[in-house]
Amino acid sequence: MDVLNFLTNAITEDDTYGYTIVDVLRMRSRETPDRIAYTYLRDGEEDEEWITYKELHEKAVSIGKRLKSLSQANDRALLLYPHGLEFIKALFGCFYAGIIAVPAYPPRKNRSLSRIRSIVTDCRPTVALAIEKIYLLSNKNFNDVEELRGLPWLQTDKTGQVVDETQQLPDVKGEDIAILQYTSGSTGTPKGVMVTHTNIMRNSEFMRQSFDLDPKSVSVCWLPSFHDMGLIEGVIQPLYTGLRSILIPPVSFLQKPVRWMQAITRYGGTHAGGPNFGYDLCVEKITEAEKKTLDLSSLRTLYNGAEPIRKVTQESFTHYFRDTGFKPQAFYPCYGMAETTLIISGVNVSDKPTYLPVIIEELEKNKVVVTNTDVPEINYQVGVGHAWIDTDIRIVDPETGTSCSDGRVGEIWVSGSIVTKGYWGNAHETKKTFHGYISGTGEGPYLRTGDLGFFYNGELFISGRLKDLIIIRGRNIYPQDIEFIVEASHEALRPNCSAAFSVDIDGVEKLVIAAELERVFVRDPDTEGICDSIREQVFEEFELEVFAVALLRTASIPKTSSGKIQRRACRNGFIMGELNEVGRSVLDDEPVTAGAREKVPVSILSIQSWLMAWISNRLKIGISKIHPGRPIVAYGMNSLKAVQLRNDFLENFGVDFPPYLFYNKMTIEDAAQKAWELVMEKNEDREGSSQR
């Protein structure tokens, strides 16, 4: 079949194996040379820069020929570009030359170079591509970086460079590696995912079908192009489908989220999306006056591919923008990862999102129990659709490798043409991750995603991350559930900027929270009050003791390039004392030496003193840190310790103090008053009995 017929007529699943994205660009430059391929809004608003298919093709050929003079087939080229059209030209230049593109964030002053260093060390590029400005900056400020020293640079925007027109560009094949897409590193050291040209074509066809895209669609994207979502969905997919692509610098969106909505309004955007936090940012930052200028009625698909997708976020966005013409069914929850090129599952266009109320306590036991009663927002799981084309998704017990029945939580395993070849130069991790086989049947190989999920009524739900699970007293706790509660516990805490993880203290797993503060609270934070609120809310929802809270400076919590919280990096930073903290509260100090069971004369003050001594001894809190006006749960009370306190109290004062009173937001003063009343009631009963 001719590639033009392939792209303009009926597309079958087998056709995408015969062509590459290079064939697509060549065809579009030939058949629709003057059609705009990409429009880039340099200021995020009206400063347009655009490029046609013909111009992109010609520039890619030029870069490809220059690359051929510096490299050989399958060499790696490090792409260090800011967001924009120059990156796209260089990317396709690599494709044309048969060189493996390695997108990375360009080095900047005051920014860690550890990621670039690890990428260069891992893949050993033979050339670095950049615009002249980035080259000069790197040469000036980072010439001491050994990993970059001696690497030849190709400045793709520099004029007057000679191109050897005799250079022959290779015949790129589907099995050739097109990109090393380095994983975000949210749960480990970045690894280079080997994405082939066939992977790109198959995932693009997956998205074309699932998003119901056609050449009349209009994509509006602010996502960084060096990351898989911005690269595959924001750059490659528009070219594959032939739709109009509007690109916005990520920083422009972060500064003024309304710019994204304004671009959708101005260009009649039908297709857009991003991580969960982007929608929270729109609701938080876009004013009522700005909202009146927006028209979102053109949107057919607004995808949400964050981990996790939150019901409250989507409903808040839908409610806030209801007067702009936004339709609730436009929200498109989906699921994906770099190891599958990008997307794994998606819903049907025009279907409203599925919100499934489950019992969290049962989910922690790997059981899916749906409830019809009113439950907190955190109990709702958001459906992410189903597989498309030849993708196969299984739920598998991560310990035994056996398939899980419906209604059970297990690891998500994936197979199909969207699954990439593995990790560059890492046979061990490739075998561990990409070579899963179902026990009993031998079916495989499957990609082991490391994500936990389940099927319900044929739809996939993501319940957590296997490696991020917090296991305390035999309970499987999903950190995102705790983070949701933490961020709502106090006005000083920033949304989508907290991490829950566990640390080992004397052989016991303890819960730790790291959370960013809003900028106005950083200078003089009420550390005690904020940490108390966190502990109260976490205990109320989960009956968990928060061992430590680290309050962080605004915009300092470790995140991946795509905005995901790096929980393991937070954990390591907390242990090493390397987080940018402005306050810390730890339930760990030298307790008082007085025995908590010592008998004391009965009075409100004596009971209060006894309670403070008990907290100091049993909960390991320095007596100087204990204040009568603070809630007992702020010191790490849980149901088990409440029972211990009840027993000790009964032994000392002879009355039965219901354990729930100790952790129902009761202060030490309140507890002492209540205990005194119980003691007095018992004494009165005794006196009455003796008189009778």
Order of alpha helices (4+ residues) and beta strands (2+ residues): alpha-alpha-beta-beta-alpha-beta-alpha-beta-alpha-beta-alpha-beta-beta-beta-alpha-beta-alpha-beta-alpha-alpha-beta-alpha-alpha-beta-alpha-beta-beta-beta-alpha-beta-beta-beta-alpha-beta-beta-beta-beta-alpha-beta-beta-alpha-beta-alpha-beta-alpha-alpha-alpha
